[in-house]
């Protein structure tokens, strides 16, 4: 018998209830088919019993009475017979069907005399079934017709039917319970185990094989359980294979560059660590060659990222072929590669020969989008250290310092690390500390360089100014922006400086408006790091709102090279600035190798001709042609064109003749503090 828990499961099994209900209904239907004929036979037997009882009661009365000599005796006998066994009326007739005697309800019995047959054949029952008229020939030569009350037969048949139906119900209930028990044992318990196993395996697919079901059945349920177990084992095995492949893929991805398939910086550090741990003789050394594609960004802007990705793959394959099989080649990301060599005693001549051999192998012979560029500008930073003192991070850093020392204009392609490079790095670190202190102590100040529009007859009108940042170091004096801006950019301090410059520009605009009723547009330079901030538009909006300044009075300048670093992000950022209402100009235009296909996507207001082209106006036809082309391009695209670095009358005439929109440079005014700019230009314009 099932335990209480099994009973609860059994009673809660919807499938079992459905099957049992169908079994019960089917059983009742079958028994009903059997019960109806049985009830009919029972009713016929009851009627036959009453017919026989009537004949047996009346015949002795006829035999005892002498209806010929004593007709009263027959009448009395019939009266005595009426009421017995349900007899309600008796009619006796002679052979000629003439009435001899009658008693009780004999109305209509005369008609039965004509149908008299042996054994009371063909009795006639009333329409409501309450009485039965029958007739038969008696042994005395008489014909008898009798009426029998059969109203009680209904109750007897109903009682019989109820008894049979109750028995059927009990049998059906027993069969249903038995069916439920059989279902519980043969179906429900294995199905519930299958369900519990499937749910547990679904919740823990990595260990699905823990939930296989042990069984000894050999029927269809057993086959289902076997298939279920096999499936769980396959799922667990598949998940294990997936995990192994994922772990292997993760290990590969974490130690290799996906573009070239070469080991990455992490793998290089691990390799250098192994070389240090397995150092042989005291004179053994490890040399690291840091290889860099100098003009890769230019190529990327000119040919597109897809072509340059293919270039990197070609370069990686060339580099692997150029080094002996025992050397370790890594791709450190973007345009940087590394080759690590385990040597005996370090010899600079051997290192030079190896570097030059690499340069010859990887510098030329590439195809980019069907074009063949010139030889690649490849640089190599070389650092070496004894194996016993090998520190991978230090060695890579030394090679980076050597690489940073190479200048293209010197014509050199490789450089060895020297300890003095480290001293330079320490000086940069000290300068960074000074910069952090200077930001807090207010050593960074701004100056303004005016911008003018040129009239056809020589007049000029102040249109705005460019805000420039200066650092007044307490010991070094004025620090060249070329020295501290790259450092601030690399360390992230440029963001703090930039926020301060923007806030100061907005405050100046507010002050001028309050004092003079108007303010010229102020341009602020943004570094590449600032421009790539995801919340740049929010920072600008916050500064403008705090000062209460109209957005179109602030102009943001970004360099062409910064704009081209990530074209999609640049386009999205410029679109946000356009919605904000801030003006945008592209600085140093003509030096960043931008594509016109990209430029037309940028929502900008102006482009600035780089000073290097303006300087050569009147001295170099190529520079003049470039200036002229930029002016025509800007006019065609509807941009304002600004020329910076204007210092001579010849340059002014050239730009005026070609309808340059705005100019700035020492010819018109050097950068001055804000109060001096206000006194010289804004106040003068207000007075006019």
C-alpha positions in Angstrom: 0.0 0.0 0.0 1.3 3.5 -0.7 2.4 5.6 2.2 0.8 8.9 3.2 3.1 10.9 1.0 2.3 8.6 -1.9 -1.4 9.0 -1.3 -1.0 12.8 -1.5 0.9 12.4 -4.7 -1.7 10.1 -6.0 -4.6 12.3 -5.1 -2.8 15.3 -6.5 -2.0 13.7 -9.8 -4.1 15.3 -12.5 -3.2 12.7 -15.1 -4.2 9.9 -12.8 -7.5 11.5 -12.1 -8.2 12.0 -15.8 -7.4 8.3 -16.5 -9.4 7.0 -13.5 -12.4 9.2 -14.5 -12.4 7.8 -18.0 -12.1 4.3 -16.6 -15.0 4.9 -14.3 -17.2 6.4 -17.0 -16.3 3.6 -19.4 -17.1 1.0 -16.7 -20.5 2.6 -15.8 -21.3 2.8 -19.5 -20.6 -0.9 -20.0 -22.6 -1.8 -16.9 -25.5 0.4 -18.0 -25.6 -1.5 -21.3 -25.8 -4.7 -19.3 -28.2 -3.4 -16.6 -31.1 -2.3 -18.9 -31.8 -5.8 -20.4 -31.4 -7.2 -16.9 -34.0 -4.8 -15.5 -36.3 -5.7 -18.4 -35.9 -9.4 -17.8 -36.6 -8.8 -14.1 -39.8 -6.9 -14.9 -41.0 -9.7 -17.3 -40.3 -12.3 -14.5 -42.3 -10.3 -12.0 -45.3 -10.1 -14.5 -45.0 -13.8 -15.3 -44.9 -14.6 -11.5 -48.2 -12.6 -11.0 -49.8 -14.3 -14.0 -48.9 -17.8 -12.7 -50.1 -16.8 -9.2 -53.4 -15.7 -10.6 -53.9 -19.0 -12.5 -52.9 -21.1 -9.6 -55.3 -19.2 -7.3 -58.3 -19.2 -9.6 -58.1 -22.8 -11.0 -58.8 -24.6 -7.7 -61.8 -22.3 -7.2 -63.2 -23.4 -10.5 -62.6 -27.1 -9.7 -64.3 -26.9 -6.3 -67.4 -25.1 -7.5 -70.3 -26.7 -9.5 -71.3 -23.9 -11.6 -74.1 -26.0 -13.3 -76.0 -26.9 -10.1 -74.7 -24.4 -7.7 -73.8 -21.2 -9.5 -73.7 -19.2 -6.2 -70.9 -21.4 -5.0 -68.7 -20.3 -8.0 -69.5 -16.7 -7.4 -68.5 -17.0 -3.7 -65.2 -18.7 -4.7 -64.4 -16.0 -7.1 -65.1 -13.3 -4.5 -62.7 -15.1 -2.2 -60.1 -15.2 -4.9 -60.3 -11.5 -5.6 -57.7 -9.6 -3.6 -55.3 -12.5 -3.4 -51.9 -12.1 -5.3 -53.1 -8.8 -6.7 -56.2 -10.2 -8.4 -58.7 -7.3 -8.8 -61.3 -9.0 -11.1 -62.3 -12.4 -12.4 -64.7 -13.2 -15.3 -65.7 -16.8 -16.1 -67.4 -17.8 -19.3 -68.8 -21.0 -20.8 -67.5 -22.7 -23.9 -69.8 -20.5 -25.9 -68.1 -17.4 -24.3 -71.2 -16.6 -22.3 -70.6 -15.2 -18.9 -71.0 -17.7 -16.1 -69.7 -15.8 -13.1 -67.8 -12.6 -12.3 -66.3 -10.8 -9.3 -64.4 -7.6 -8.8 -63.3 -5.2 -11.6 -64.2 -7.0 -14.8 -64.9 -3.9 -16.9 -63.5 -4.7 -20.4 -62.5 -8.3 -19.6 -65.1 -9.7 -22.0 -62.8 -8.7 -24.8 -60.0 -11.0 -23.4 -62.2 -14.0 -23.6 -61.8 -14.2 -27.3 -58.0 -14.3 -26.9 -57.9 -17.1 -24.3 -55.0 -19.4 -24.9 -53.2 -22.0 -22.8 -51.0 -20.6 -20.0 -52.5 -17.2 -20.3 -50.7 -16.3 -23.4 -50.6 -12.8 -24.7 -51.6 -11.0 -21.5 -52.5 -7.3 -22.0 -51.0 -4.7 -19.8 -52.6 -1.3 -19.3 -51.0 1.8 -20.8 -49.8 3.0 -17.4 -48.6 -0.5 -16.4 -50.7 -0.6 -13.3 -52.8 -3.7 -14.3 -52.5 -6.8 -16.4 -55.5 -8.5 -18.2 -55.0 -12.1 -19.0 -57.3 -15.1 -20.2 -57.0 -18.8 -20.5 -59.1 -21.9 -21.1 -59.8 -23.8 -17.9 -59.6 -27.5 -17.5 -63.4 -27.5 -16.7 -64.2 -26.3 -20.2 -64.7 -22.8 -19.0 -62.9 -19.7 -20.3 -61.4 -17.4 -17.6 -60.4 -13.8 -17.8 -58.6 -12.1 -14.9 -57.3 -8.7 -14.0 -54.1 -8.5 -11.9 -52.8 -5.3 -10.1 -49.1 -4.8 -11.3 -48.5 -1.3 -9.9 -46.1 -2.7 -7.3 -43.9 -4.1 -10.1 -42.5 -0.6 -10.7 -41.2 -0.4 -7.2 -39.7 -3.8 -7.4 -38.0 -3.1 -10.7 -36.7 0.2 -9.3 -35.4 -1.5 -6.2 -33.8 -4.1 -8.3 -32.2 -1.5 -10.5 -30.9 0.4 -7.5 -29.4 -2.7 -6.1 -27.7 -3.5 -9.3 -26.6 0.1 -9.8 -25.2 0.3 -6.3 -23.3 -2.9 -6.9 -22.0 -1.5 -10.2 -21.0 1.7 -8.4 -19.1 -0.2 -5.8 -17.4 -2.4 -8.3 -16.6 0.7 -10.4 -15.1 2.5 -7.4 -13.1 -0.6 -6.6 -11.9 -0.7 -10.2 -11.1 3.0 -10.1 -9.1 2.8 -6.9 -7.3 -0.2 -8.3 -6.6 1.7 -11.5 -5.3 4.6 -9.4 -3.0 2.3 -7.4 -1.8 0.6 -10.6 -1.2 4.0 -12.2 0.6 5.1 -9.1 2.9 2.1 -9.1 3.5 1.8 -12.8 3.1 5.3 -14.1 2.9 8.1 -11.5 6.0 7.3 -9.5 8.3 7.0 -12.5 6.7 10.1 -14.1 7.2 12.1 -10.9 10.8 10.8 -10.7 11.3 11.9 -14.3 9.8 15.3 -13.6 11.9 15.8 -10.5 15.0 14.6 -12.3 14.4 16.9 -15.3 13.8 19.9 -13.1 16.9 19.3 -11.1 19.0 18.8 -14.3 17.5 21.9 -15.8 18.6 23.9 -12.7 22.0 22.4 -12.8 22.8 21.4 -16.4 26.6 21.3 -15.8 25.9 18.3 -13.5 22.9 16.9 -15.2 24.3 13.3 -15.0 23.9 13.4 -11.2 20.2 13.1 -11.7 20.0 9.9 -13.7 17.3 7.4 -12.5 18.4 3.9 -11.7 15.7 1.4 -12.8 15.1 -2.2 -13.8 12.0 -1.8 -15.9 11.9 -3.2 -19.4 8.6 -1.7 -20.6 7.9 1.6 -22.5 8.4 3.6 -19.2 11.7 1.9 -18.7 12.7 2.9 -22.3 11.6 6.5 -21.6 13.7 6.6 -18.4 16.7 5.1 -20.2 16.4 7.8 -22.9 16.0 10.4 -20.2 19.2 9.2 -18.5 21.1 9.1 -21.7 20.0 12.6 -22.5 21.2 13.9 -19.1 24.5 12.2 -19.6 24.9 13.8 -23.0 23.9 17.2 -21.7 26.4 17.0 -18.9 29.1 15.8 -21.3 28.2 18.6 -23.7 28.4 21.2 -20.9 31.7 19.9 -19.8 33.0 20.1 -23.4 31.6 23.6 -23.7 33.3 24.7 -20.4 36.6 23.1 -21.5 36.4 24.9 -24.9 35.4 28.1 -23.2 38.2 27.9 -20.8 40.6 27.1 -23.6 39.2 30.0 -25.6 39.4 32.3 -22.6 43.0 31.3 -22.0 43.8 31.9 -25.7 41.9 35.2 -25.9 43.5 36.4 -22.6 47.0 35.7 -24.0 46.6 36.5 -27.7 45.6 39.4 -29.8 42.5 38.5 -31.8 43.5 40.5 -34.9 46.9 38.9 -35.5 46.7 35.8 -33.4 50.0 36.6 -31.8 50.6 36.5 -28.0 49.7 39.7 -26.2 51.4 41.7 -23.5 50.3 39.3 -20.8 51.8 36.3 -22.6 55.0 38.3 -23.2 55.3 39.0 -19.5 54.8 35.3 -18.7 57.4 34.4 -21.3 59.9 36.9 -19.8 59.2 35.5 -16.3 60.0 32.0 -17.5 63.2 33.2 -19.2 64.2 34.8 -15.9 63.4 31.6 -13.9 65.3 29.3 -16.2 68.4 31.6 -16.6 71.5 29.6 -17.4 75.0 31.1 -17.1 75.7 34.4 -15.3 76.4 36.0 -18.6 73.1 35.1 -20.3 70.8 38.0 -21.2 67.4 38.7 -22.6 66.9 41.4 -25.3 63.6 42.9 -26.1 62.9 44.6 -29.4 59.8 46.9 -29.3 58.6 47.4 -32.9 56.3 50.3 -33.9 54.6 51.3 -37.1 55.2 55.1 -37.0 52.6 56.3 -39.5 49.9 53.7 -38.8 47.3 56.3 -37.7 47.9 58.2 -41.0 47.4 55.0 -43.0 44.3 54.2 -40.9 42.8 57.5 -41.8 43.8 57.3 -45.4 42.9 53.7 -46.2 40.3 52.9 -43.6 40.3 50.5 -40.6 39.6 47.4 -42.6 42.6 47.8 -44.9 44.8 48.6 -42.0 43.7 45.6 -40.0 44.8 43.5 -43.0 48.1 45.5 -43.0 48.6 44.5 -39.3 48.0 40.9 -40.2 50.5 41.0 -43.0 53.0 42.8 -40.8 52.7 40.2 -38.1 53.2 37.4 -40.6 56.3 39.1 -42.0 57.7 39.7 -38.5 57.2 36.0 -37.5 59.1 35.0 -40.7 61.9 37.5 -40.0 62.9 36.0 -36.6 64.4 32.6 -35.8 61.9 30.0 -34.6 63.1 30.2 -31.0 62.3 33.9 -30.6 59.1 35.0 -29.0 56.9 37.4 -31.1 54.0 39.3 -29.5 51.5 41.9 -30.5 51.1 44.5 -27.8 48.1 46.1 -29.4 47.4 48.6 -32.2 50.8 49.4 -34.0 53.1 47.9 -31.4 54.9 44.5 -31.6 57.6 42.9 -29.5 60.4 40.3 -30.1 62.0 38.7 -27.1 65.4 36.9 -27.6 67.3 34.9 -25.1 71.0 35.5 -25.7 74.4 34.7 -24.3 76.4 37.8 -23.4 74.7 40.9 -24.9 76.5 42.4 -27.9 75.2 45.6 -29.4 76.6 44.8 -32.8 74.5 41.6 -32.9 71.4 43.5 -31.7 72.0 46.1 -34.5 72.3 43.4 -37.1 69.2 41.7 -36.0 67.2 45.0 -35.8 68.3 46.0 -39.3 67.4 42.5 -40.7 63.9 42.9 -39.2 63.6 46.4 -40.7 64.5 45.1 -44.2 62.0 42.2 -43.9 58.9 44.2 -42.7 59.3 47.7 -44.1 57.9 47.3 -47.6 55.9 45.2 -50.1 52.3 45.6 -48.8 49.0 46.1 -50.5 46.2 48.2 -49.0 42.9 48.1 -50.8 44.5 47.5 -54.2 47.1 50.3 -53.6 50.8 49.8 -52.8 51.9 52.3 -50.1 55.6 53.3 -49.8 57.9 51.7 -47.3 56.5 51.7 -43.8 58.2 53.8 -41.2 59.1 51.2 -38.7 60.9 52.1 -35.4 62.5 49.7 -32.9 63.2 50.4 -29.3 65.8 47.9 -27.9 66.4 47.1 -24.2 68.5 44.3 -22.7 69.1 42.9 -19.2 70.9 40.0 -17.6 68.6 37.0 -17.3 69.3 36.8 -13.6 67.9 40.3 -13.0 65.1 40.1 -15.5 61.9 42.0 -14.7 59.4 41.9 -17.6 57.6 45.1 -16.8 60.9 47.0 -16.3 62.3 45.6 -19.6 59.2 46.6 -21.6 59.2 50.0 -20.0 62.9 50.5 -20.9 62.2 49.5 -24.5 59.3 52.0 -24.6 61.6 54.7 -23.3 64.1 53.9 -26.1 61.3 53.9 -28.7 60.0 57.3 -27.5 63.5 58.8 -28.1 63.5 58.1 -31.8 62.7 61.1 -33.9 61.7 60.6 -37.5 63.5 63.8 -38.6 66.8 62.3 -37.4 66.5 59.5 -39.9 67.1 56.8 -37.2 65.0 53.7 -37.0 66.1 52.0 -33.8 67.4 53.2 -30.4 69.0 51.4 -27.4 67.8 52.1 -23.9 70.2 54.2 -21.8 69.8 54.8 -18.0 69.4 58.5 -18.7 66.1 57.8 -20.3 64.9 56.7 -16.9 66.0 60.0 -15.5 63.9 61.8 -18.1 60.9 59.7 -17.1 61.5 60.6 -13.4 61.6 64.2 -14.4 58.2 63.8 -16.2 56.9 62.2 -13.0 58.1 65.2 -11.0 56.5 67.5 -13.5 53.2 65.6 -13.1 53.3 66.2 -9.3 54.0 69.8 -9.9 51.1 70.0 -12.3 48.7 68.5 -9.7 49.9 71.0 -7.2 49.7 73.9 -9.7 46.1 73.1 -10.6 45.2 73.4 -6.9 47.3 76.5 -6.3 46.1 78.4 -9.3 49.4 78.4 -11.3 47.4 77.7 -14.5 46.1 80.9 -16.1 44.3 81.7 -19.4 45.1 84.3 -22.0 43.0 85.4 -25.0 44.0 85.8 -28.6 41.6 87.9 -30.7 39.9 86.8 -33.9 38.9 89.2 -36.7 36.9 89.2 -39.8 38.5 90.9 -42.9 36.5 93.4 -45.0 37.2 93.8 -48.7 38.5 97.3 -48.3 40.9 96.5 -45.5 38.7 97.0 -42.4 38.6 94.4 -39.7 36.1 93.6 -37.0 36.5 91.7 -33.7 34.5 88.5 -33.9 35.8 86.6 -30.9 38.9 85.2 -29.2 40.6 81.9 -28.5 41.3 81.1 -24.9 44.7 79.6 -24.4 46.1 77.9 -21.2 49.5 78.9 -19.7 51.4 77.5 -16.7 53.3 79.9 -14.5 55.6 77.5 -12.6 57.1 79.0 -9.4 60.6 77.6 -10.3 60.5 76.9 -14.0 58.7 80.1 -15.0 56.4 79.8 -18.0 56.2 76.2 -19.0 55.8 75.5 -22.7 52.3 74.1 -23.5 54.1 71.6 -25.7 55.7 70.2 -22.6 52.7 70.0 -20.2 49.7 69.5 -22.5 50.9 66.0 -23.6 51.7 65.1 -20.0 48.3 66.3 -18.8 46.7 64.4 -21.7 48.5 61.2 -20.8 47.8 61.4 -17.0 44.1 62.5 -17.3 44.8 65.8 -15.6 43.7 67.5 -18.8 40.1 66.8 -17.9 40.3 68.9 -14.7 42.2 71.6 -16.5 39.6 71.6 -19.3 36.7 71.8 -17.0 38.3 74.9 -15.3 39.0 76.6 -18.7 35.4 76.0 -19.8 34.0 77.3 -16.5 36.3 80.4 -16.8 35.2 81.0 -20.4 31.5 80.9 -19.4 32.2 83.3 -16.5 34.0 85.8 -18.7 31.2 85.8 -21.2 28.7 86.4 -18.4 30.8 89.3 -17.1 31.2 90.9 -20.5 27.5 90.7 -21.2 26.7 92.3 -17.8 29.2 95.1 -18.3 28.9 95.9 -22.0 25.7 94.4 -23.1 27.4 92.0 -25.5 30.2 89.5 -25.7 32.3 88.1 -28.5 32.4 84.4 -29.1 35.1 82.5 -27.0 36.8 79.4 -28.4 38.2 76.8 -26.1 40.5 74.0 -27.2 39.5 70.4 -26.2 42.0 67.7 -25.9 41.3 64.3 -27.5 40.7 62.8 -24.0 38.2 65.5 -23.2 36.4 65.2 -26.5 35.9 61.4 -25.9 34.2 61.9 -22.6 30.8 60.3 -22.8 29.2 63.1 -20.8 30.9 66.0 -22.6 27.6 67.6 -23.6 26.4 67.4 -20.0 29.5 69.1 -18.7 29.2 71.9 -21.2 25.5 72.4 -20.5 26.2 72.5 -16.7 28.9 75.2 -17.2 26.7 77.3 -19.5 23.7 77.0 -17.3 25.6 77.9 -14.2 26.9 81.1 -15.9 23.6 81.9 -17.6 25.3 82.1 -21.0 23.8 81.4 -24.5 25.4 78.2 -25.9 26.3 79.9 -29.3 28.8 82.2 -27.6 31.0 79.2 -26.7 33.0 77.6 -29.5 34.7 74.2 -29.0 37.9 73.5 -31.0 39.1 69.9 -31.6 42.1 68.9 -33.6 41.6 67.1 -36.8 43.6 64.1 -35.6 41.5 63.8 -32.4 38.3 63.9 -34.5 39.6 61.1 -36.7 40.5 58.7 -33.9 37.0 57.3 -33.7 34.8 58.6 -36.5 31.6 57.1 -35.3 32.0 58.4 -31.7 33.1 61.8 -33.1 29.9 62.1 -35.2 27.7 61.1 -32.3 29.4 63.6 -30.0 29.3 66.4 -32.5 25.6 65.7 -33.0 25.0 66.2 -29.3 26.9 69.5 -29.3 24.9 70.7 -32.2 21.7 69.9 -30.2 23.1 71.8 -27.3 23.8 74.8 -29.5 27.5 75.0 -28.9 29.6 75.9 -32.0 32.4 73.5 -33.1 35.5 74.0 -35.2 38.1 71.6 -36.4 41.6 72.9 -35.5 44.9 72.2 -37.3 42.9 71.3 -40.5 45.1 69.8 -43.2 47.5 68.0 -40.9 45.3 65.2 -39.6 44.9 63.4 -43.0 41.1 63.2 -42.7 38.9 61.8 -45.3 36.4 64.0 -46.9 33.9 61.1 -46.8 34.1 61.4 -43.0 34.3 65.2 -42.8 30.9 65.6 -44.4 29.4 63.5 -41.6 30.6 65.9 -38.9 28.3 68.6 -37.6 30.8 71.4 -37.4 30.6 75.2 -37.9 34.2 76.0 -38.9 37.6 74.7 -39.9 40.9 76.3 -39.0 43.8 76.3 -41.5 46.9 75.0 -39.7 49.7 77.6 -39.0 52.2 75.5 -40.9 50.4 76.2 -44.2 49.8 79.9 -43.4 53.5 80.4 -42.5 54.5 79.5 -46.1 52.1 81.8 -47.9 54.3 83.8 -50.3 57.2 81.3 -50.0 55.7 77.9 -51.0 53.2 77.4 -53.8 52.2 74.0 -52.4 51.2 75.6 -49.1 49.3 78.3 -50.9 47.5 75.7 -52.9 46.5 73.8 -49.8 45.3 77.0 -48.1 43.3 77.9 -51.3 41.8 74.3 -51.4 40.8 74.4 -47.7 39.1 77.8 -48.2 37.2 76.5 -51.2 36.3 73.3 -49.4 35.0 75.3 -46.4 33.0 77.6 -48.6 31.5 74.7 -50.5 30.5 72.9 -47.3 29.1 76.0 -45.7 31.8 76.2 -43.0 33.5 79.3 -41.6 37.2 79.1 -42.4 39.6 80.5 -39.9 43.3 81.1 -40.6 45.6 80.9 -37.5 49.2 82.1 -37.1 48.8 85.2 -39.4 51.9 87.3 -39.0 52.5 89.3 -42.2 50.7 91.7 -44.5 51.2 89.3 -47.4 49.4 86.6 -45.6 46.6 89.0 -44.7 46.2 90.1 -48.4 46.2 86.5 -49.6 43.5 85.5 -47.1 41.4 88.6 -47.7 41.5 88.1 -51.5 40.2 84.5 -51.0 37.5 85.7 -48.6 38.8 83.9 -45.5 36.1 84.3 -42.8 38.3 84.9 -39.8 42.0 85.4 -39.0 44.1 85.4 -35.8 47.8 85.7 -35.2 50.5 88.0 -33.9 49.8 90.4 -36.8 46.6 91.3 -35.1 47.4 90.7 -31.5 49.3 88.4 -29.2 47.5 86.4 -26.5 46.8 88.7 -23.5 45.1 88.4 -20.1 41.4 88.7 -20.0 41.3 92.2 -18.4 43.7 93.5 -21.1 41.6 91.9 -23.9 38.5 93.5 -22.4 40.2 97.0 -22.2 41.6 96.8 -25.7 38.8 95.3 -27.7 35.5 94.9 -25.9 35.4 98.3 -24.3 36.5 99.9 -27.5 33.8 98.2 -29.5 31.2 99.2 -26.8 32.3 102.8 -27.0 32.0 102.7 -30.8 
